[in-house]
Every structure is written in structure tokens, then in C-alpha cells.
Amino acid sequence: MTTRIAVPLPKSYLLLNHGPTVLVSSAHGGRRNVMAAAWNMALDFDPPKVAVVIDKATLTRELVEASGEFVLNVPAREQAALTLAVGTQSGREVDKFQKVMRSGIPGDGVGETAASQVGAPLIEGCLAWLECRVIPEPHVEQAYDLFLAQVVAAWADPAAFSEGRWHFPDPQRRSIHYQAGGNFFATGEAFEA
């Protein structure tokens, strides 16, 4: 189980401010799903808000619309293949938690943990987690597939984020940014100007 520390809600924007690809986990009525989303961002400080694009055709969209909740999980570089897999397979065709989210041991799925404020799970091994409740904007959701949400809890792996700063412990524990065609960038070194 990944160690987690609480991130003060007004500082939760720092978990997304550098533009990482996220895993959107969702759950409703005994069903759950996870998808990758490169198009996401922090919107506000207090109360903290986020935006994420969730296509109409996805199971995640169905579950988010039904529950009004989701979790933005920030995966590490070591989870890039997993991120690509959950982003290219449909949850309507395969149970991603059972068939896609493999940890490298045959038959052993990536772990999940119950969230503290929402029904969607936290994905183990990630660097950060933002538990979110949808702010209903039906026109924006239908027209642009854009969901706005308030962050109701935020967590980080203290080995990678503490005291309001990212400090990645090794190259495999850096956040990732999707480019296209299965290509990612890893977050680089921080520097001050």
C-alpha cells in the first residue's frame, strides 16, 4: 500500500499545476472503471476546483454522471504502460481493474484503496490523488465533454511531494505527460528562476 499524506485543500492545485496525465477512477452501483486523461487542470484555490475532459462514449462518463464523483490519480513513470493501456481500452469491453491493471505478477492486479470522501477508488502506486465532486454544468458537459469539480480531499506520496513541493525520488517515480502515439514525457528537474 502506498503511503499517503493529506495535502491541504487550498494547496491541492500544486498536484496538477505542472500538467501531468491523470488516471480518472469512477464507481457507481457496484461498477467501477479507470481511464487516462491528458486534458485536465486545476482551476481555483479555495475552494479548490479542477476540470477534466471525459468523452461521452466512455464508461467513466456514465459512472461519473451517475455518481457525481471521481478521483484524479497522478501516475508515476513506472505506470506509463498501465496508463496507456487504460487509455486505449474500453471499460465497456473489459474490466480494467481485473484485466488491464497488472503489477507485473500474473493475475495480480494493481491495488486500490477506498477514498475518504467519494465512492471512486484511489489507484495504488500513484504519486497523488484528488477526490472530486462534480459541479453540475450540463451544457458544458454535453457540449464540450468538460467536467468541473470541487476537490474534497487531496493526498500525496510523501516520498514525491511534501511541504508544497514535488521532489521526485528517482526517475521511475516522476509524473508523466502524454504526447501522442504511445509517447510520454517524464517531469523534469525543478529549478528556480
NORTA-V740062 format. One record per residue. N is the residue number from 1. RES is the residue in three letters. PHI is phi in whole degrees, -180 to 180 (999 if undefined). PSI is psi as a letter, one per 20 degrees, with the letter a starting at -180 (* if undefined). Layout:
n res phi psi
N RES PHI PSI
N RES PHI PSI
This chain:
n res phi psi
1 MET 999 p
2 THR -71 p
3 THR -72 p
4 ARG -132 q
5 ILE -120 q
6 ALA -72 q
7 VAL -107 p
8 PRO -55 p
9 LEU -54 g
10 PRO -64 i
11 LYS -103 j
12 SER -65 h
13 TYR -58 h
14 LEU -63 h
15 LEU -72 h
16 LEU -116 i
17 ASN -58 h
18 HIS -92 j
19 GLY 79 k
20 PRO -73 q
21 THR -69 q
22 VAL -124 r
23 LEU -105 p
24 VAL -97 o
25 SER -101 q
26 SER -147 q
27 ALA -159 q
28 HIS -170 p
29 GLY 57 k
30 GLY 83 i
31 ARG -108 q
32 ARG -146 r
33 ASN -158 r
34 VAL -145 p
35 MET -139 r
36 ALA -92 q
37 ALA -142 o
38 ALA -83 h
39 TRP -96 n
40 ASN -153 q
41 MET -166 q
42 ALA -80 q
43 LEU -120 h
44 ASP -157 r
45 PHE -97 g
46 ASP -148 o
47 PRO -77 q
48 PRO -71 p
49 LYS -133 q
50 VAL -134 r
51 ALA -132 q
52 VAL -151 q
53 VAL -91 p
54 ILE -131 o
55 ASP -61 q
56 LYS -58 h
57 ALA -81 i
58 THR -89 q
59 LEU -65 h
60 THR -56 g
61 ARG -59 g
62 GLU -58 g
63 LEU -70 h
64 VAL -68 g
65 GLU -63 h
66 ALA -74 h
67 SER -93 h
68 GLY 74 k
69 GLU -144 q
70 PHE -166 r
71 VAL -124 p
72 LEU -95 o
73 ASN -104 p
74 VAL -97 o
75 PRO -77 q
76 ALA -94 r
77 ARG -54 h
78 GLU -65 i
79 GLN -106 j
80 ALA -63 g
81 ALA -64 g
82 LEU -62 g
83 THR -60 g
84 LEU -64 g
85 ALA -64 g
86 VAL -73 i
87 GLY -87 i
88 THR -116 i
89 GLN -116 q
90 SER -90 p
91 GLY -68 i
92 ARG -77 h
93 GLU -104 h
94 VAL -147 q
95 ASP -77 o
96 LYS -62 h
97 PHE -69 h
98 GLN -96 h
99 LYS -104 h
100 VAL -105 g
101 MET -80 m
102 ARG -97 q
103 SER -97 j
104 GLY 108 i
105 ILE -101 p
106 PRO -50 p
107 GLY 82 i
108 ASP -101 o
109 GLY -80 q
110 VAL -62 p
111 GLY -73 r
112 GLU -140 q
113 THR -132 q
114 ALA -66 p
115 ALA -76 r
116 SER -89 h
117 GLN -124 i
118 VAL -130 r
119 GLY -83 i
120 ALA -72 q
121 PRO -81 q
122 LEU -90 p
123 ILE -87 p
124 GLU -63 q
125 GLY 85 i
126 CYS -75 r
127 LEU -95 h
128 ALA -157 r
129 TRP -144 p
130 LEU -124 o
131 GLU -85 p
132 CYS -131 q
133 ARG -117 p
134 VAL -63 p
135 ILE -98 o
136 PRO -60 p
137 GLU -140 m
138 PRO -52 g
139 HIS -64 g
140 VAL -64 g
141 GLU -62 g
142 GLN -72 g
143 ALA -76 h
144 TYR -124 j
145 ASP 59 k
146 LEU -101 p
147 PHE -110 p
148 LEU -103 q
149 ALA -151 q
150 GLN -95 p
151 VAL -79 p
152 VAL -108 i
153 ALA -160 q
154 ALA -140 q
155 TRP -139 q
156 ALA -146 q
157 ASP -76 o
158 PRO -64 i
159 ALA -72 h
160 ALA -114 h
161 PHE -148 p
162 SER -160 q
163 GLU 52 k
164 GLY 76 j
165 ARG -136 q
166 TRP -81 p
167 HIS -149 n
168 PHE -63 p
169 PRO -73 h
170 ASP -159 r
171 PRO -58 h
172 GLN -78 i
173 ARG -109 k
174 ARG -100 q
175 SER -72 r
176 ILE -125 q
177 HIS -133 p
178 TYR -80 p
179 GLN -99 f
180 ALA 173 r
181 GLY 60 k
182 GLY 83 j
183 ASN -100 p
184 PHE -125 r
185 PHE -115 q
186 ALA -97 q
187 THR -60 p
188 GLY -87 a
189 GLU -74 q
190 ALA -77 q
191 PHE -151 q
192 GLU -104 q
193 ALA -96 *
